[in-house]
Amino acid sequence: MYRYQLILALSFVFNIADAQPTKRARDYGIKIGVIPTGKSNAITDVTGVKVGHTTLIGGDSIRTGVTAILPCDGNIFQQKVPAAIYVGNGFGKLAGSTQVNELGNLETPVILTNTLSVPAAMDAVIEYTMNQKGNENVWSVNAVVGETNDGYLNDIRGRHVKKEDVIAAIKNAKDSKPEEGNVGAGTGTTCFGFKGGIGTSSRKLPLSLGGYTVGVIVQTNFGGSLQIDGVAIGEELKKFDFSNQLLNNVDGSCMIVVATDAPLDNRNLLRLAKRAMLGLGKAGGIASNGSGDYVIAFSTAEELRIPFNTDKKVISNPLLINDETSPLFMATIEATEEAIINSLFAAKTMTGRRGNRIEALPLDKVIPLLKKFNRIGQ
């Protein structure tokens, strides 16, 4: 308990010291894509979705945390949601992925954390699920936990994330716009050589295209050559992977979670998940050899919930036809790209383990470049 209180106290002091107004890409007039955003431009624009963070910042070396994504209210295990997972590049540890694709559903919150805290997060999700009312006779829980490696800034070998941190993130989850940047699972991450973190965005299709919402949240910790709305920012700033052959910092990971209220089953959710990788590519990511790039996609459509216990032998549910999926694909690409950019805009410079320091994206240089190439105010 003392350790936990100390970390929280230090986290509070650190955050107050670093506090400064945060603007997202659209606050500067940057409009990525053509489809309108949802009300908050966040994954929580998809009705029922909630996000919670636990941020752990302590001493000079603890820079990590947990982000929990809840697909719906109530007991997810008893009323599972359709889901699919796509592996862009599999250098990572995404627990629970095979069962999701085998059975086509998700039965727990999705947890994001650091690489060596996956076991602790799984333990927490199992405990949380088994303790829910109605799950007294549950004998198996498929905890879905993803990760990126924050070991440059964080004492990852210390495995500071504990069960109570994960459960706190789940219980604190809200349906308002999530915090972005150096929070939760994005506390110690790096993206394109700059400070990465948590980012989110959404798209709302017009009624003529179904009126569905797609929301995305990302944990950015990868490399490549940053592009913002088509402008080669990494190249302009002379900071991109392989620009210095002595410093190859291309490896890392990106966890992407896609939510939609469109009635999609596992098959079309997998197709949707694949499109998120196009959004990563548009932002400049390359899914390198050492990068764990995973997409978890789920549908919140109530008519598609899968009951744990049922007397029915056959389930017949309405599904969106294939010809109506293309607008959702486009929405996913746009929201993923913008979520990545938002993670960079929100992140702040951070110093961590062994004095390692990652600078925030230099907006004082980026904004003039975007104006130069006529990407602001159009």
C-alpha positions as CSV (number, residue, x, y, z in Angstrom):
1,M,0.0,0.0,0.0
2,Y,2.8,2.4,0.8
3,R,4.4,1.8,-2.6
4,Y,1.1,2.6,-4.3
5,Q,0.5,5.7,-2.3
6,L,4.0,6.9,-3.0
7,I,3.7,6.4,-6.7
8,L,0.4,8.2,-6.8
9,A,1.8,11.1,-4.8
10,L,4.8,11.5,-7.0
11,S,2.6,11.2,-10.1
12,F,0.5,14.1,-8.8
13,V,3.5,16.3,-8.2
14,F,5.0,15.4,-11.6
15,N,1.8,16.1,-13.5
16,I,1.2,19.4,-11.7
17,A,4.8,20.5,-12.6
18,D,4.4,19.5,-16.2
19,A,0.8,20.7,-16.6
20,Q,0.2,23.0,-19.6
21,P,-2.7,23.4,-21.9
22,T,-3.1,20.6,-24.4
23,K,-4.4,21.2,-27.9
24,R,-5.3,18.5,-30.4
25,A,-4.6,18.6,-34.1
26,R,-8.0,20.0,-34.9
27,D,-7.5,22.9,-32.5
28,Y,-4.8,24.1,-34.9
29,G,-7.1,23.8,-37.9
30,I,-5.7,20.5,-39.1
31,K,-8.5,18.4,-40.6
32,I,-7.4,14.9,-41.4
33,G,-9.7,13.1,-43.8
34,V,-13.1,14.1,-45.1
35,I,-15.6,12.2,-42.9
36,P,-17.0,14.3,-39.9
37,T,-15.8,13.4,-36.4
38,G,-18.1,12.3,-33.6
39,K,-19.1,14.8,-30.9
40,S,-15.9,14.4,-28.8
41,N,-13.7,13.0,-31.6
42,A,-12.9,10.0,-29.4
43,I,-13.5,6.3,-29.2
44,T,-16.1,7.1,-26.5
45,D,-18.3,8.6,-29.2
46,V,-19.4,5.0,-29.8
47,T,-22.2,4.5,-27.4
48,G,-21.4,2.3,-24.4
49,V,-17.6,2.5,-24.8
50,K,-15.7,3.7,-21.7
51,V,-12.0,4.3,-21.2
52,G,-10.0,4.5,-17.9
53,H,-6.3,5.2,-17.1
54,T,-4.0,4.5,-14.3
55,T,-0.8,6.5,-14.6
56,L,2.3,5.5,-12.6
57,I,5.1,8.1,-12.3
58,G,7.5,7.8,-9.4
59,G,11.0,8.8,-8.6
60,D,13.3,9.1,-11.6
61,S,12.5,5.8,-13.3
62,I,8.8,4.7,-13.0
63,R,7.0,5.9,-16.2
64,T,4.3,3.5,-17.0
65,G,0.6,2.7,-16.6
66,V,-2.6,1.0,-17.7
67,T,-5.4,1.9,-20.1
68,A,-8.7,0.0,-20.0
69,I,-11.2,0.0,-22.8
70,L,-14.7,-1.3,-21.9
71,P,-16.8,-2.1,-24.9
72,C,-20.2,-1.8,-23.1
73,D,-21.9,-1.5,-19.8
74,G,-22.7,-4.4,-17.6
75,N,-21.3,-7.9,-17.5
76,I,-19.3,-8.3,-20.7
77,F,-18.6,-12.0,-20.0
78,Q,-22.3,-12.8,-19.8
79,Q,-23.1,-10.7,-22.9
80,K,-20.1,-10.9,-25.2
81,V,-19.5,-8.6,-28.1
82,P,-18.4,-9.5,-31.6
83,A,-14.7,-8.9,-32.1
84,A,-11.6,-9.7,-34.3
85,I,-7.9,-9.1,-34.0
86,Y,-5.5,-8.4,-36.9
87,V,-1.8,-8.8,-36.6
88,G,0.1,-6.1,-38.6
89,N,3.4,-7.3,-37.3
90,G,3.6,-9.9,-34.5
91,F,6.7,-8.8,-32.5
92,G,4.6,-8.4,-29.4
93,K,2.5,-10.0,-26.7
94,L,-1.3,-9.8,-27.2
95,A,-2.8,-12.2,-24.7
96,G,-6.1,-13.7,-25.6
97,S,-5.9,-13.1,-29.3
98,T,-6.4,-16.7,-30.6
99,Q,-9.6,-17.2,-28.7
100,V,-11.1,-13.9,-29.9
101,N,-10.5,-14.9,-33.6
102,E,-11.5,-18.6,-33.0
103,L,-14.9,-17.8,-31.4
104,G,-15.4,-14.3,-32.8
105,N,-16.1,-12.4,-29.6
106,L,-14.7,-10.5,-26.7
107,E,-15.7,-11.2,-23.1
108,T,-13.5,-8.9,-21.0
109,P,-12.3,-5.3,-21.1
110,V,-9.3,-4.7,-23.3
111,I,-6.2,-3.7,-21.3
112,L,-3.1,-1.9,-22.6
113,T,0.1,-1.7,-20.5
114,N,3.8,-2.3,-20.8
115,T,5.4,-5.6,-22.1
116,L,6.4,-7.1,-18.8
117,S,3.2,-6.2,-17.1
118,V,1.0,-8.4,-19.3
119,P,0.8,-11.2,-16.7
120,A,-0.2,-8.9,-13.9
121,A,-2.9,-7.3,-16.1
122,M,-4.2,-10.8,-17.1
123,D,-4.4,-11.7,-13.4
124,A,-6.3,-8.5,-12.7
125,V,-8.8,-9.0,-15.5
126,I,-9.4,-12.6,-14.5
127,E,-10.0,-11.5,-10.9
128,Y,-12.3,-8.6,-11.9
129,T,-14.4,-10.9,-14.2
130,M,-14.7,-13.7,-11.7
131,N,-15.9,-11.3,-9.0
132,Q,-18.7,-9.8,-11.1
133,K,-22.2,-10.8,-10.1
134,G,-23.4,-13.7,-12.2
135,N,-20.0,-15.1,-12.8
136,E,-19.8,-17.2,-9.7
137,N,-19.6,-20.5,-11.7
138,V,-17.1,-19.2,-14.4
139,W,-14.2,-21.6,-14.9
140,S,-12.4,-19.8,-17.8
141,V,-11.7,-16.2,-18.6
142,N,-10.1,-15.0,-21.9
143,A,-8.4,-11.8,-20.7
144,V,-7.3,-9.6,-23.6
145,V,-4.2,-7.6,-22.8
146,G,-1.9,-5.8,-25.2
147,E,1.4,-4.0,-24.7
148,T,4.2,-1.8,-26.0
149,N,7.7,-1.7,-24.5
150,D,8.3,1.5,-22.5
151,G,11.7,0.4,-21.3
152,Y,13.6,3.5,-22.5
153,L,11.9,5.8,-20.1
154,N,10.5,3.3,-17.6
155,D,12.1,0.8,-15.3
156,I,10.3,-2.0,-17.0
157,R,12.2,-4.8,-15.2
158,G,10.7,-3.4,-12.0
159,R,7.3,-4.6,-13.1
160,H,5.6,-1.7,-11.2
161,V,2.1,-2.3,-12.6
162,K,0.1,-4.3,-10.0
163,K,-3.4,-5.9,-10.0
164,E,-4.9,-3.0,-8.2
165,D,-3.6,-0.5,-10.9
166,V,-5.4,-2.5,-13.6
167,I,-8.6,-2.9,-11.6
168,A,-8.6,0.9,-10.8
169,A,-8.3,1.7,-14.6
170,I,-11.3,-0.6,-15.3
171,K,-13.4,0.9,-12.4
172,N,-12.5,4.5,-13.3
173,A,-13.5,4.1,-16.9
174,K,-15.8,6.9,-18.2
175,D,-17.7,7.6,-21.4
176,S,-16.3,11.1,-21.7
177,K,-13.3,12.0,-23.9
178,P,-10.3,10.1,-22.6
179,E,-7.1,11.9,-21.6
180,E,-4.4,11.7,-24.2
181,G,-0.6,11.9,-24.3
182,N,1.5,10.9,-21.2
183,V,-1.3,8.9,-19.5
184,G,-2.1,5.3,-18.7
185,A,-0.4,2.9,-21.0
186,G,1.1,5.8,-23.0
187,T,3.0,7.3,-20.1
188,G,6.5,6.1,-21.1
189,T,6.1,5.5,-24.9
190,T,8.0,7.0,-27.8
191,C,6.7,7.6,-31.4
192,F,8.7,8.7,-34.5
193,G,11.6,9.7,-32.1
194,F,9.3,12.1,-30.2
195,K,7.2,11.5,-27.0
196,G,4.3,9.3,-27.9
197,G,1.3,8.2,-25.8
198,I,-2.4,7.7,-25.9
199,G,-4.4,9.2,-28.7
200,T,-8.0,8.9,-29.9
201,S,-10.3,10.0,-32.7
202,S,-13.7,9.1,-34.2
203,R,-15.7,9.4,-37.4
204,K,-19.5,9.7,-37.8
205,L,-21.0,8.6,-41.1
206,P,-23.9,10.5,-42.6
207,L,-27.3,8.8,-42.4
208,S,-27.1,8.1,-46.2
209,L,-24.1,5.8,-45.4
210,G,-25.7,4.2,-42.4
211,G,-25.1,6.9,-39.7
212,Y,-22.7,4.6,-37.9
213,T,-19.8,5.7,-35.7
214,V,-16.2,4.4,-35.7
215,G,-13.9,5.3,-32.8
216,V,-10.2,4.5,-32.4
217,I,-7.8,4.7,-29.5
218,V,-4.0,4.1,-29.9
219,Q,-1.0,3.4,-27.7
220,T,1.9,4.8,-29.9
221,N,5.4,3.5,-29.5
222,F,6.8,3.0,-33.0
223,G,9.0,4.5,-35.7
224,G,9.1,5.5,-39.3
225,S,9.0,8.9,-40.9
226,L,6.2,11.1,-39.5
227,Q,3.6,12.5,-41.8
228,I,0.8,14.8,-40.8
229,D,-2.0,15.2,-43.3
230,G,0.3,14.3,-46.1
231,V,3.2,16.6,-45.0
232,A,6.5,14.9,-44.6
233,I,7.2,16.3,-41.1
234,G,9.9,13.8,-40.2
235,E,11.8,14.6,-43.4
236,E,11.4,18.3,-43.0
237,L,12.7,18.2,-39.4
238,K,15.5,15.8,-40.5
239,K,14.3,13.3,-37.9
240,F,13.3,10.0,-39.2
241,D,14.4,6.4,-38.9
242,F,17.6,5.4,-40.7
243,S,18.5,9.1,-41.2
244,N,21.4,8.2,-39.0
245,Q,22.7,4.7,-39.7
246,L,24.2,4.6,-36.2
247,L,20.9,5.2,-34.6
248,N,18.2,2.8,-35.7
249,N,15.2,3.6,-33.5
250,V,12.6,2.3,-35.9
251,D,11.4,-0.6,-33.7
252,G,8.6,-0.3,-31.2
253,S,4.9,-1.1,-31.2
254,C,1.4,0.3,-31.7
255,M,-1.7,-1.0,-30.1
256,I,-4.9,0.1,-31.9
257,V,-8.4,-0.5,-30.7
258,V,-11.3,0.1,-33.0
259,A,-14.9,0.3,-31.9
260,T,-18.1,0.7,-34.0
261,D,-21.8,0.5,-33.5
262,A,-22.3,-0.9,-36.9
263,P,-23.6,-4.5,-36.9
264,L,-20.5,-6.4,-38.0
265,D,-19.5,-9.9,-37.1
266,N,-16.0,-11.3,-36.7
267,R,-15.4,-11.6,-40.4
268,N,-16.1,-8.0,-41.3
269,L,-14.6,-6.7,-38.1
270,L,-11.4,-8.4,-39.2
271,R,-11.6,-6.6,-42.5
272,L,-12.2,-3.4,-40.6
273,A,-9.2,-4.0,-38.4
274,K,-6.9,-4.5,-41.4
275,R,-7.8,-1.0,-42.6
276,A,-6.4,0.5,-39.3
277,M,-3.0,-0.4,-40.5
278,L,-3.5,1.8,-43.5
279,G,-4.0,4.7,-41.1
280,L,-0.8,3.8,-39.3
281,G,1.0,3.9,-42.7
282,K,-0.5,7.3,-43.6
283,A,1.0,8.7,-40.4
284,G,4.4,7.3,-41.5
285,G,4.6,4.1,-39.5
286,I,6.3,1.1,-41.3
287,A,5.5,-1.9,-39.0
288,S,9.1,-2.8,-38.7
289,N,10.7,-6.1,-37.8
290,G,10.7,-5.4,-34.1
291,S,7.3,-3.7,-33.9
292,G,4.3,-5.3,-32.3
293,D,1.4,-3.8,-34.3
294,Y,-2.0,-5.2,-33.4
295,V,-5.6,-4.1,-34.1
296,I,-8.5,-5.1,-31.9
297,A,-11.9,-4.3,-33.4
298,F,-15.3,-4.8,-31.8
299,S,-18.9,-4.0,-32.4
300,T,-21.2,-2.6,-29.7
301,A,-24.4,-3.4,-31.7
302,E,-26.8,-4.7,-29.0
303,E,-28.5,-7.1,-31.4
304,L,-25.2,-9.0,-31.9
305,R,-24.5,-9.6,-28.2
306,I,-23.6,-13.3,-27.6
307,P,-25.1,-14.6,-24.4
308,F,-22.9,-16.9,-22.2
309,N,-25.9,-19.0,-21.3
310,T,-28.8,-19.6,-23.7
311,D,-31.3,-22.3,-24.6
312,K,-31.2,-21.3,-28.3
313,K,-29.4,-23.7,-30.7
314,V,-29.3,-21.2,-33.5
315,I,-28.8,-17.4,-33.3
316,S,-30.0,-15.3,-36.2
317,N,-28.9,-11.6,-36.1
318,P,-29.0,-8.8,-38.7
319,L,-25.6,-8.1,-40.2
320,L,-24.4,-5.3,-42.4
321,I,-23.9,-6.5,-46.0
322,N,-20.5,-6.4,-47.5
323,D,-21.3,-3.7,-50.0
324,E,-22.0,-1.3,-47.1
325,T,-18.7,-1.7,-45.3
326,S,-16.5,0.6,-47.4
327,P,-17.5,3.8,-45.7
328,L,-16.6,2.1,-42.4
329,F,-13.2,1.2,-43.8
330,M,-12.5,4.8,-44.8
331,A,-13.7,6.0,-41.4
332,T,-11.3,3.6,-39.6
333,I,-8.3,4.7,-41.7
334,E,-9.0,8.4,-41.0
335,A,-9.7,7.9,-37.3
336,T,-6.5,5.8,-36.8
337,E,-4.3,8.3,-38.5
338,E,-5.8,11.2,-36.5
339,A,-5.6,9.3,-33.2
340,I,-1.8,8.8,-33.8
341,I,-1.3,12.5,-34.5
342,N,-3.4,13.4,-31.4
343,S,-1.1,11.2,-29.3
344,L,1.9,13.2,-30.4
345,F,0.2,16.6,-30.0
346,A,-0.9,15.8,-26.5
347,A,2.4,14.2,-25.3
348,K,4.8,16.3,-23.3
349,T,8.6,16.0,-23.0
350,M,9.6,13.4,-20.4
351,T,12.8,12.4,-18.6
352,G,12.9,8.9,-17.1
353,R,15.1,5.9,-16.4
354,R,18.9,6.7,-16.3
355,G,18.1,10.2,-17.3
356,N,16.8,9.2,-20.7
357,R,14.8,12.1,-22.2
358,I,12.3,12.2,-25.0
359,E,11.3,15.5,-26.4
360,A,7.7,16.3,-27.3
361,L,6.8,17.0,-30.9
362,P,8.1,20.5,-31.6
363,L,4.8,22.2,-32.5
364,D,6.6,25.6,-32.9
365,K,8.2,24.0,-35.9
366,V,5.5,21.7,-37.0
367,I,2.6,24.2,-37.2
368,P,4.6,26.6,-39.6
369,L,5.4,23.6,-41.8
370,L,1.8,22.7,-42.0
371,K,0.9,26.3,-42.9
372,K,3.7,26.4,-45.5
373,F,2.1,23.4,-47.2
374,N,-1.4,24.8,-46.9
375,R,-2.6,22.0,-44.6
376,I,-4.1,24.4,-42.0
377,G,-7.2,26.4,-42.6
378,Q,-8.4,24.6,-45.7
